[in-house]
Each structure stands twice: as structure tokens, then as C-alpha cells.
Amino acid sequence: MNKSHKTRNLPDGKAGLKLETKPRVFVGLSGGVDSAVSAAILKKDYDVTGVFIKVWSPDFLPCTWREDRLDAMRVAAFLEIPFITLDLEKEYKKEVVDYMIKEYKAGRTPNPDVLCNKEIKFGAFYEFARKEGSDFIATGHYAQKKEYKIKNNEHRYSLCESKDTAKDQSYFLWNIKQEQLGHVLFPIGNKVKSEVRGLAEKLGLPNAVKKDSQGLCFIGKVDMKDFLKHFIAEKKGSVLDSEGNRIGTHDGAVFLTIGQRHGFTVANKKTASVPHYVISKNIMKNTVTVSALNPSDVAELGKTTCKLSQVNWINKPEIGKRYQIRFRYHQEPLVGTLNLSKKEWHITLPKPFTGISIGQSAVIYDNKEMLGGGVIEE
């Protein structure tokens, strides 16, 4: 492992001077509280550099990156650590935004936060930090890394849910590689949000009372349909009931996803007073089928199997073993098994489930440990 060149001379009874080095870590400072507290925690034992990642933002939305960068700079100045702005605008536009739009046009439902972590935070940022001689990168994700020894005194790592189950973000991190985990730190993964806030206030961090950011990864709070309308033309289509009867309209099947209960109109006022959920869609015909029952309760319309692509295993699962599977962030996990056929991974569920959207992520857990996952296919 590379060490930083920052050294201190300490008294040593026999040798006179003792050379001490601190491992170097680049912390992704977003301007928010979680990353600020992460940097503060690490400062004691690491040579910390704060890095603000500048990404692409559309010209039709309020621009907040300058304010966020200023907040990140204030934190770095308060902690007396070096500060870097890393411009990944082109990478973000190409690998996250363009890919996401392409997927929606094809009728799939990608997860932008998964893409952002894969391509930006644990992609371009990770590579930049390592190239610059940093031993680690650190982020403010709510997740925990565990280390254990295997044969020949080698080390392996597992990625687990955070202490704060309400804030846990392990679902979005399934693309991290085993070889990367040895160089990744999650300083607040063993804390709940209230502890992080309390520590920020106790330390006097300049952004201690800043509200959490929400929305589309770095872009901020924005309705997905409103965002996509700038890149994909609206096209009126029919809303069908489970028997194929036309009961309403929508602005484009590509804008809707399985399980969604908004974004379409049901004509009958009495029928419309009851929440309806998208249970299937036909991109070629531009139709969506809805049900007054929550998709998870419409068993006869669900699937018991699905194929995965772009699979990544932090730690490889056992064929046929029962695991917990999430098809959505914060979804109550389902029990299922994994099978490998002709080099393709398949999930098998004991009961049909309708909340499976092509393009979304299926993430596999062994109790609290997140093993990895893949993109849902037919």
C-alpha cells in the first residue's frame, strides 16, 4: 500500500528521531453534512484531502453546484485540509445521463444513483485518487466495510448494511469491486443520522444544519418525467385495466415504471379515487396496464424468475442458497435463490412478484452483507 509523503519527526529514546507517516485519503466533499463529518472523523488518523466532484447539470434546472462547492470549501478550510475540484462533467453526462436517457427510450428503468456510484464516485474519482497517490477514497455513504483474513494471511472484504437501516445505501453500491474495497472507507457507516448531525454540531462544522439533498443523484430534486421530457418527446397512449379495457391515458409508456401510481390519468372518477399501480407496459403499443391492487399483491401477474446482466459479485454467492433480494431501494427483501445457466445468472422466487422492472437493479443480501447484484433483464 502506498503511503503519503507527509511525515512527522517524533522523539524516540534510542534512535533520536522516529519517522511517522499517515495513509493518504481523498474524501468526496459534496458540501453536505455526511461527507463533512466523514472528513472530520478521518483527520485524526489520515492525511486528508477534500475533493469536490463537479458534474454536468442541465441548463433548464437551477444551478446549485457553485453553492455546494462553496460549502465544501468552507468545510475544508475549517478542517484545515487541502481542497481539490475534480471536473467530471463530461464523464457524468456520457456515462450517467446519456445512458439513462437511452435506457428510458428503450422502455427500461435504469437507476441513476447506481450509475453515478459505478461511473463517477467509484469509477473516475477512485481512479483519479489512486493515480494521485492516495491510499484510500472515502465517501459519506451509509454502508459498512468489514475486513477478514483468508489463507496466506491475505485480506478480503465484505460490504454490509449501515447501522442506520433507514439511511442504508448499500443497495446503490453493488458495482464496487472486491479489489476496490481495500482502498475505500465509509466513516459514518457505523452511525445513525442523528449521531452524524450531533457530531457535526459538536465540531462546529459550518454546514452542520444544512438539509440533506434529495433527488437525481448530483442533479438534485427533480421529477424524473419532467427531466426526461427535455430529451424524449411525449406521446399519448392508453391506460388499460387487467382485462385489457381502456380506462385512461398517459403521456408515454417510456416515462412510467412498474409499481408507479402517478403519471397517468384514469377517466372514471369513481375508479380514479382508488390508487392504481402500473403492473405492466407495452412500449411498442405505447400502453400501460394498471391495477387497483399494489403490484406486490397481484401475484398472478407477477414473475418467479428473472435474468441478470452486468453482474458484479463483491463476494460470490452459492448456487441454490436462499438469499434476500431487493429489486428496489428500501423494498422489503424477498427470499430467492440464484442459479447459473450458460454463464447467465438467474433469480428464482418461490412466489410470483410483479415489482420487477427491466433495467432496475436486483441486489443480493446474505443477512446484513450485500454480496453484489445485476441489472434486471427479461
BELMO-V551101 format. One line per field, one symbol per residue. ss: DSSP state (H for helix, E for strand, - for the rest). phi: phi as a letter, one per 40 degrees, with the letter a starting at -180 (. if undefined). burial: 1 if it has 16 or more other ideal C-beta (glycine too) atoms within 10 Angstrom, else 0. Layout:
ss: ???
phi: ???
burial: ???
This chain:
ss: ------EEEEEE---EEEEEE--EEEEE----HHHHHHHHHH----EEEEEEEE----------HHHHHHHHHHHHHHH--EEEEEE-HHHHHHHHHHHHHHHHH------HHHHHHHHHHHHHHHHHHHH----EEE----EEEEEEE-HHH-EEEEEEE--------HHHH----HHHH--EE-------HHHHHHHHHHH------------E---E---HHHHH--------EEEE-----EEEEE--HHH--------EEE--HHHH----EEEEEE----EEEEE---HHH-HHH-EEEEEEEEEEE--------EEEEE-------EEEEEEEE--EEEEEEEEEE-------EEEEEE--EEEEEEEE--
phi: .cbcccbbcbcadccgbbcbbbccbcbccchccccccdccccdcbbccbcbcccbcbcccbdcbcccccccccccccccfbcbbbbcbdccccccbccccccccccgcbcbccccccccbcbbccdccccccgccabbbcccabbbbacbcfgcbbbbbbccccccbdbcdcbccccdccdcbbbbcbccbcdccccccccccgccbdbccccbhcfcchcacdcdccccbbccacaccbcccgccbabacicccbbcgcbbgabbcccccccbdbbcbaabcccfbbbbaccddcbcdcbcbbaacbbfcbbcbccccgccbcbbcacgcccbcabbbbbfgbcbbbbcbcbccbbchcbbbbbbgcccciiaccbd
burial: 000100000000000000000111111111111111111111100111111111111000100010011011111101101010010100110011100110110011111111111111111111011100011111111111100000000000111111110011111111110101101111111011100110110000111100001001111101011011000000001111100000110111111111110011010000000001111110000111111010110100110001110011111010000011111110000101110000001110100011111111111111011111111110
